[in-house]
Amino acid sequence: MSFNPRRAVAIALVAATGNVYAQSSYPSRPVRLVVPFAAGGTNDILGRIVAEKFSEKLGQAFVADNRAGANTVVGSEIVARATPDGHTLLIVSASIAVNPSLVRKLPYDTERDFAPVGLVAGGPYLMVVHPSVPAKSVSEFITWAKAQQGKINFASTGTGGPPHLAAELLKVTAGIPMEHIPYKGGGAVLPDLIAGRVSMFFGSIATLKPHVDNGRLRAVGMSTSQRATAMPDVPTFKESGLADYEVNGWYGVLTTGKTPRAVIERLSTTLRQILHEPDTRAQLLKNGLEPTPGTSDEFSRLLRTEIVKWAQVVKAAGIKPE
């Protein structure tokens, strides 16, 4: 068949018209924003901020829906199996990139069954200890922990989650033995941590700062290379002598794979607008997070990189898939 320029132009116009229509007609009903964690944690806080802002911008209700379980697999599967029209979203952390290495039979393919919308925020993990632990810095904790000869424990929000792997990376890097005590979310950790039944925990500034401020917990280190604006007096691990240790937390929005590109672009563009607003930035900074606006393609590249990175950490820590 010979090339027909008029036909080619017509096809291009039809495609462009379809994209414009998809953008202008979306969202056509309330949007479900699945939060794959229990209420009260950083994902939950971010999910509600994002849902409220999307509602304001797009004139349709965006409803945060907590669906915790199996280190985010329960909530993630809901979105992976949803109709690919952008009316079901997922707020995620690095857990989504860790699960391919930890779950033997994931009920979805992380790269195929999700479509990245964009990053929301990033920030450090804060390492805290119970005040009974005689350590005021990471280096002091390492010295103390080695002397305990494996008799101490640490809490996590669940096996394979970023707080768990942040602690495992510390074990490998510093050569200290500790027992892992997994919980179902940050909200479940805090009572035992504050009571001293577990010694150490990695978590978000938003979750832990109030308890540090009132003396129930002690902050000993930040997992990133830079100190956090929200807690500038807490040194980084690198400042404590662990030059090779760094864990950056990140949070983003995904939707179902095969969602029309025009819908993804509308969501992504709107998300970037939201993150540039001063009040959104203020809310995130208050919770120890830095807004990280970017494109869906940039988030896609980060996700692929993180899947490879955490696979290496899981292998080094000797964590077996379940």
KAHUVEN-V406223 format. One record per backbone hydrogen bond with DSSP energy under -1.0 kcal/mol. NH is the residue of the N-H (numbers start at 1). CO is the residue of the C=O. E is the energy in kcal/mol with one decimal. If there is no record, write none. Layout:
BEGIN
[[NH:CO:E] [NH:CO:E]]
END
This chain:
BEGIN
[[8:4:-2.3] [9:5:-2.3] [10:6:-2.2] [11:7:-2.4] [12:8:-2.3] [13:9:-2.3] [14:10:-2.3] [15:11:-2.4] [16:12:-2.6] [17:13:-2.7] [18:14:-2.3] [19:15:-2.1] [20:16:-2.4] [21:17:-2.5] [22:18:-2.6] [23:19:-2.3] [24:20:-2.7] [25:21:-2.4] [31:61:-3.1] [32:87:-2.5] [33:63:-2.9] [34:89:-3.0] [35:65:-2.6] [45:41:-2.3] [46:42:-3.0] [47:43:-2.7] [48:44:-2.0] [49:45:-1.9] [50:46:-3.0] [51:47:-2.5] [52:48:-2.0] [53:49:-2.1] [54:50:-2.8] [55:51:-2.1] [56:52:-1.8] [57:53:-2.3] [58:54:-2.9] [59:55:-1.2] [63:31:-3.1] [65:33:-2.7] [67:35:-2.8] [73:70:-1.6] [74:69:-1.8] [76:72:-2.4] [77:73:-2.5] [78:74:-1.2] [79:75:-1.3] [80:76:-2.6] [81:77:-1.9] [82:79:-1.1] [85:83:-2.4] [89:32:-3.3] [90:254:-2.5] [91:34:-2.2] [92:252:-2.9] [96:93:-1.7] [97:94:-1.3] [98:94:-1.2] [99:95:-2.3] [101:98:-2.1] [103:99:-2.8] [113:109:-3.1] [115:255:-3.0] [117:253:-2.7] [118:253:-1.5] [120:251:-3.4] [121:251:-1.5] [122:290:-2.0] [123:249:-2.2] [126:203:-3.5] [127:221:-2.9] [128:201:-2.7] [129:218:-2.3] [130:199:-1.7] [133:130:-2.6] [135:133:-2.1] [141:137:-2.1] [142:138:-2.5] [143:139:-2.0] [144:140:-2.3] [145:141:-3.3] [146:142:-2.3] [147:143:-1.4] [149:146:-1.1] [154:179:-2.5] [155:200:-2.8] [156:181:-1.5] [161:158:-2.0] [165:161:-2.4] [166:162:-2.6] [167:163:-1.6] [168:164:-2.3] [169:165:-2.6] [170:166:-1.4] [171:167:-2.3] [172:168:-2.4] [173:169:-2.9] [174:170:-2.8] [175:171:-1.6] [176:171:-1.0] [179:152:-2.4] [181:154:-2.7] [183:156:-1.7] [185:157:-1.4] [185:183:-1.1] [189:185:-1.0] [190:186:-1.7] [193:189:-2.2] [194:190:-3.0] [195:191:-1.7] [197:192:-2.3] [201:128:-2.0] [203:126:-2.1] [208:204:-2.2] [209:205:-2.7] [212:208:-1.8] [213:209:-3.0] [214:210:-1.5] [215:212:-1.3] [216:211:-1.5] [217:211:-1.7] [218:129:-2.6] [220:127:-2.7] [221:127:-1.2] [222:235:-1.9] [223:125:-2.0] [234:231:-1.7] [237:222:-1.8] [241:238:-1.5] [242:237:-2.2] [243:241:-1.1] [245:242:-1.5] [247:223:-2.1] [249:123:-2.8] [251:121:-2.5] [252:92:-2.1] [253:118:-2.6] [254:90:-2.6] [255:115:-2.1] [257:113:-2.2] [259:256:-1.2] [264:260:-2.0] [265:261:-2.7] [266:262:-1.9] [267:263:-2.4] [268:264:-3.0] [269:265:-2.8] [270:266:-2.2] [271:267:-2.6] [272:268:-2.1] [273:269:-2.0] [274:270:-2.4] [275:271:-2.3] [276:272:-1.1] [277:274:-1.2] [281:277:-2.4] [282:278:-2.3] [283:279:-2.0] [284:280:-2.3] [285:281:-2.8] [286:282:-2.0] [288:285:-1.9] [289:284:-2.5] [290:122:-3.1] [292:120:-2.1] [299:295:-1.8] [300:296:-2.1] [301:297:-2.1] [302:298:-2.0] [303:299:-2.5] [304:300:-1.9] [305:301:-2.1] [306:302:-2.8] [307:303:-2.0] [308:304:-1.5] [309:305:-2.4] [310:306:-2.7] [311:307:-1.2] [312:308:-1.4] [313:309:-1.6] [314:310:-2.7] [315:311:-1.9] [316:312:-2.3] [317:313:-2.4] [319:314:-2.0] [322:102:-3.2]]
END
